[in-house]
Amino acid sequence: MSEKTIHFDNASEAREIGAALAALIPGMERDLELRMVVRDLAIAIEGAAEPAGRIAEFLESLRETRSRTALDAQSVAYAYEAFRRGEERVFERLASIRVDVSPRKPAVFPKTLGQQIYLRAIGENAITFGSGPAGTGKTYLAMAMAVSALLKGDVSRIVLTRPAIEAGENLGYLPGDLQQKVSPYLRPLYDALHDMMPPETIESHIERGVIEVAPLAYMRGRTLNHAFVILDEAQNTTPRQMLMFLTRLGFDSKCAITGDPSQIDLPDRKASGLLEARSILKNIQGLEFVDLTERDVVRHPLVQKVIEAYQKKQPSRALP
């Protein structure tokens, strides 16, 4: 038997790490046949030398990560699952990418290794395709990278677009001006924006054209220079629409294209532009496809269990 003790520097560190570990400790003890006792400013670990040493390293990596970014139960739970699968330096990899979105808002960090790969791809490529089920952060992280690029002056505007087909209506028949017509379709993008920017800043940017929202059809004939462009719900583009969109990219611009191939809503079983683009463009340098999976879904733990239960009952069901 071996005994190891992890000492915290102060009560704040002990409280934050203890809260993040609270729900995990019973599973850790069961998985590794250990006994873990949290006392004031320390965690005592008792068990066989090898697993006790491994879990001690995991806890020390928690302390190191906490010095750079805030910890929460969800990210710690994900890191522990990766640790169980034998993946090394998980926290270090997740903390290696920091996306600053505003002096008044907290920085954005990836919460899964898939998200870390996705953010790296956006940073390194002019065009990045992010595919995966709902809840994997495809749109949110693309928005974070766009806001960060605007903040640093890498681009002079953000352009948000999305095919508007879900309601089966022509935009021209919907009430209101263009922004009012398109807003319901772009709600996820607006929600992400409000997480990263103060409302008054968003309103000012939209009024001045620094942030532009437009349906995909309005992209035709344009050249988008010095812009970060996000095409959301790209699985609902036709091949012609996707080609039209990709050829809008101008100088000093970057593009993130997000979509869920399991949620294609095109009428009459039309081919998806997202799927066709993957088969045609896969070998082009400067363009990358990133596939996020159910492992990258970041939601309330109870929602994760609901999704798993439905998928066991109906494996072909798409995530909502």
FILO-190924 format. One record per residue (C-alpha): residue number from 1; residue in three letters; x, y, z. Coordinates in steps of 0.1 Angstrom, whole numbers, m for minus. Layout:
<rs>
> num,residuo,u,v,w
> NUM,ALA,X,Y,Z
...
</rs>
This chain:
<rs>
> num,residuo,u,v,w
> 1,MET,0,0,0
> 2,SER,11,35,m7
> 3,GLU,0,69,7
> 4,LYS,4,102,m11
> 5,THR,m8,136,m1
> 6,ILE,m16,166,m23
> 7,HIS,m13,199,m5
> 8,PHE,m31,230,m16
> 9,ASP,m16,264,m14
> 10,ASN,m46,281,1
> 11,ALA,m83,277,10
> 12,SER,m95,292,m24
> 13,GLU,m75,265,m43
> 14,ALA,m88,237,m20
> 15,ARG,m124,249,m23
> 16,GLU,m124,252,m61
> 17,ILE,m106,219,m68
> 18,GLY,m126,201,m41
> 19,ALA,m159,213,m56
> 20,ALA,m148,202,m91
> 21,LEU,m138,167,m77
> 22,ALA,m168,162,m54
> 23,ALA,m189,141,m77
> 24,LEU,m159,122,m92
> 25,ILE,m142,110,m61
> 26,PRO,m165,79,m55
> 27,GLY,m159,68,m91
> 28,MET,m121,74,m88
> 29,GLU,m120,53,m57
> 30,ARG,m140,25,m73
> 31,ASP,m121,26,m106
> 32,LEU,m86,26,m91
> 33,GLU,m93,8,m58
> 34,LEU,m82,38,m38
> 35,ARG,m93,57,m8
> 36,MET,m93,95,m11
> 37,VAL,m99,118,18
> 38,VAL,m103,155,15
> 39,ARG,m91,173,46
> 40,ASP,m89,211,48
> 41,LEU,m59,220,26
> 42,ALA,m50,185,14
> 43,ILE,m62,153,m3
> 44,ALA,m48,120,11
> 45,ILE,m46,91,m13
> 46,GLU,m43,55,m1
> 47,GLY,m39,25,m24
> 48,ALA,m15,5,m46
> 49,ALA,16,25,m56
> 50,GLU,9,27,m93
> 51,PRO,m27,39,m93
> 52,ALA,m20,62,m63
> 53,GLY,9,77,m82
> 54,ARG,m12,82,m114
> 55,ILE,m41,99,m96
> 56,ALA,m16,121,m77
> 57,GLU,m2,133,m110
> 58,PHE,m37,139,m123
> 59,LEU,m45,161,m92
> 60,GLU,m12,180,m96
> 61,SER,m22,187,m132
> 62,LEU,m55,201,m118
> 63,ARG,m35,225,m96
> 64,GLU,m13,236,m125
> 65,THR,m43,242,m148
> 66,ARG,m62,261,m121
> 67,SER,m33,286,m120
> 68,ARG,m41,295,m156
> 69,THR,m78,291,m160
> 70,ALA,m109,285,m139
> 71,LEU,m119,248,m134
> 72,ASP,m155,235,m134
> 73,ALA,m169,200,m127
> 74,GLN,m177,194,m164
> 75,SER,m141,200,m177
> 76,VAL,m126,180,m148
> 77,ALA,m150,151,m155
> 78,TYR,m140,151,m192
> 79,ALA,m103,152,m183
> 80,TYR,m107,123,m159
> 81,GLU,m125,102,m186
> 82,ALA,m96,110,m209
> 83,PHE,m71,101,m181
> 84,ARG,m89,67,m177
> 85,ARG,m85,60,m215
> 86,GLY,m47,66,m211
> 87,GLU,m46,100,m227
> 88,GLU,m17,120,m213
> 89,ARG,m13,157,m205
> 90,VAL,m50,164,m211
> 91,PHE,m52,196,m190
> 92,GLU,m20,210,m205
> 93,ARG,m34,205,m240
> 94,LEU,m68,220,m231
> 95,ALA,m51,251,m215
> 96,SER,m27,255,m245
> 97,ILE,m53,275,m264
> 98,ARG,m67,307,m249
> 99,VAL,m92,328,m268
> 100,ASP,m95,363,m254
> 101,VAL,m129,377,m265
> 102,SER,m132,409,m244
> 103,PRO,m116,428,m216
> 104,ARG,m149,425,m198
> 105,LYS,m156,388,m205
> 106,PRO,m137,357,m194
> 107,ALA,m114,340,m220
> 108,VAL,m127,310,m238
> 109,PHE,m108,276,m235
> 110,PRO,m116,243,m252
> 111,LYS,m133,218,m229
> 112,THR,m124,187,m249
> 113,LEU,m95,175,m269
> 114,GLY,m117,176,m300
> 115,GLN,m125,212,m294
> 116,GLN,m88,219,m289
> 117,ILE,m81,204,m323
> 118,TYR,m109,225,m338
> 119,LEU,m96,258,m324
> 120,ARG,m61,250,m336
> 121,ALA,m74,243,m371
> 122,ILE,m93,276,m372
> 123,GLY,m62,294,m361
> 124,GLU,m40,278,m387
> 125,ASN,m62,277,m418
> 126,ALA,m81,302,m439
> 127,ILE,m111,278,m442
> 128,THR,m121,253,m415
> 129,PHE,m151,230,m416
> 130,GLY,m164,219,m382
> 131,SER,m188,190,m383
> 132,GLY,m204,172,m354
> 133,PRO,m236,168,m334
> 134,ALA,m253,196,m315
> 135,GLY,m237,206,m283
> 136,THR,m201,201,m294
> 137,GLY,m194,239,m295
> 138,LYS,m189,242,m333
> 139,THR,m207,275,m335
> 140,TYR,m197,289,m301
> 141,LEU,m160,283,m306
> 142,ALA,m160,297,m342
> 143,MET,m177,328,m328
> 144,ALA,m150,331,m301
> 145,MET,m123,330,m327
> 146,ALA,m141,356,m348
> 147,VAL,m145,380,m318
> 148,SER,m109,374,m308
> 149,ALA,m97,382,m343
> 150,LEU,m117,414,m343
> 151,LEU,m104,424,m309
> 152,LYS,m68,419,m320
> 153,GLY,m73,438,m353
> 154,ASP,m67,407,m375
> 155,VAL,m100,414,m392
> 156,SER,m121,445,m396
> 157,ARG,m155,428,m395
> 158,ILE,m175,397,m387
> 159,VAL,m200,383,m412
> 160,LEU,m225,358,m399
> 161,THR,m247,338,m423
> 162,ARG,m269,308,m424
> 163,PRO,m292,291,m449
> 164,ALA,m328,300,m439
> 165,ILE,m348,270,m449
> 166,GLU,m361,254,m417
> 167,ALA,m394,272,m417
> 168,GLY,m400,264,m454
> 169,GLU,m408,301,m460
> 170,ASN,m394,327,m484
> 171,LEU,m377,355,m464
> 172,GLY,m394,381,m486
> 173,TYR,m428,371,m471
> 174,LEU,m417,374,m435
> 175,PRO,m424,407,m416
> 176,GLY,m398,433,m408
> 177,ASP,m366,445,m423
> 178,LEU,m337,422,m433
> 179,GLN,m322,419,m398
> 180,GLN,m357,411,m383
> 181,LYS,m363,385,m410
> 182,VAL,m330,367,m405
> 183,SER,m326,370,m367
> 184,PRO,m346,339,m358
> 185,TYR,m324,318,m380
> 186,LEU,m292,333,m365
> 187,ARG,m303,331,m329
> 188,PRO,m275,306,m319
> 189,LEU,m249,331,m333
> 190,TYR,m265,360,m314
> 191,ASP,m265,339,m282
> 192,ALA,m228,332,m286
> 193,LEU,m221,369,m293
> 194,HIS,m239,379,m261
> 195,ASP,m217,355,m241
> 196,MET,m186,373,m254
> 197,MET,m195,410,m258
> 198,PRO,m215,435,m239
> 199,PRO,m249,442,m255
> 200,GLU,m241,478,m262
> 201,THR,m210,468,m281
> 202,ILE,m229,443,m302
> 203,GLU,m255,469,m310
> 204,SER,m229,495,m320
> 205,HIS,m210,470,m341
> 206,ILE,m242,459,m360
> 207,GLU,m252,495,m366
> 208,ARG,m218,504,m380
> 209,GLY,m215,472,m401
> 210,VAL,m186,458,m380
> 211,ILE,m208,428,m374
> 212,GLU,m231,418,m403
> 213,VAL,m258,392,m403
> 214,ALA,m273,381,m436
> 215,PRO,m290,351,m452
> 216,LEU,m267,330,m474
> 217,ALA,m286,341,m505
> 218,TYR,m273,377,m499
> 219,MET,m237,366,m502
> 220,ARG,m239,362,m540
> 221,GLY,m217,386,m559
> 222,ARG,m198,398,m529
> 223,THR,m161,397,m521
> 224,LEU,m154,396,m483
> 225,ASN,m120,411,m475
> 226,HIS,m105,415,m440
> 227,ALA,m134,396,m426
> 228,PHE,m140,366,m403
> 229,VAL,m170,348,m419
> 230,ILE,m191,321,m402
> 231,LEU,m214,299,m421
> 232,ASP,m237,281,m397
> 233,GLU,m259,251,m404
> 234,ALA,m239,243,m435
> 235,GLN,m255,209,m439
> 236,ASN,m285,227,m453
> 237,THR,m266,243,m481
> 238,THR,m269,229,m516
> 239,PRO,m237,222,m536
> 240,ARG,m242,254,m556
> 241,GLN,m247,275,m525
> 242,MET,m216,260,m509
> 243,LEU,m195,268,m540
> 244,MET,m209,303,m542
> 245,PHE,m201,309,m505
> 246,LEU,m165,295,m507
> 247,THR,m157,318,m536
> 248,ARG,m167,349,m516
> 249,LEU,m136,348,m494
> 250,GLY,m113,377,m501
> 251,PHE,m78,389,m489
> 252,ASP,m69,386,m452
> 253,SER,m101,368,m445
> 254,LYS,m109,336,m425
> 255,CYS,m139,314,m427
> 256,ALA,m154,288,m403
> 257,ILE,m181,265,m417
> 258,THR,m201,245,m392
> 259,GLY,m227,218,m396
> 260,ASP,m242,186,m384
> 261,PRO,m245,160,m412
> 262,SER,m271,141,m392
> 263,GLN,m296,170,m394
> 264,ILE,m300,177,m431
> 265,ASP,m333,195,m437
> 266,LEU,m330,201,m474
> 267,PRO,m363,194,m493
> 268,ASP,m366,166,m518
> 269,ARG,m335,148,m505
> 270,LYS,m312,172,m522
> 271,ALA,m275,166,m519
> 272,SER,m258,186,m490
> 273,GLY,m232,211,m500
> 274,LEU,m213,203,m468
> 275,LEU,m210,166,m477
> 276,GLU,m200,173,m513
> 277,ALA,m174,198,m502
> 278,ARG,m158,172,m479
> 279,SER,m153,148,m509
> 280,ILE,m141,174,m533
> 281,LEU,m119,196,m511
> 282,LYS,m103,172,m487
> 283,ASN,m67,175,m501
> 284,ILE,m65,212,m504
> 285,GLN,m37,229,m483
> 286,GLY,m49,257,m461
> 287,LEU,m83,241,m456
> 288,GLU,m91,216,m429
> 289,PHE,m120,194,m419
> 290,VAL,m125,187,m381
> 291,ASP,m149,161,m369
> 292,LEU,m163,165,m334
> 293,THR,m181,136,m318
> 294,GLU,m204,127,m290
> 295,ARG,m173,128,m267
> 296,ASP,m171,166,m274
> 297,VAL,m207,173,m264
> 298,VAL,m205,199,m236
> 299,ARG,m238,201,m217
> 300,HIS,m253,195,m183
> 301,PRO,m243,160,m172
> 302,LEU,m280,150,m170
> 303,VAL,m285,160,m206
> 304,GLN,m256,137,m215
> 305,LYS,m274,108,m199
> 306,VAL,m307,117,m217
> 307,ILE,m289,117,m250
> 308,GLU,m272,84,m243
> 309,ALA,m305,68,m233
> 310,TYR,m322,79,m265
> 311,GLN,m293,68,m286
> 312,LYS,m294,34,m271
> 313,LYS,m331,31,m278
> 314,GLN,m329,47,m313
> 315,PRO,m293,48,m325
> 316,SER,m301,66,m357
> 317,ARG,m318,95,m339
> 318,ALA,m299,128,m344
> 319,LEU,m290,149,m314
> 320,PRO,m315,178,m308
</rs>
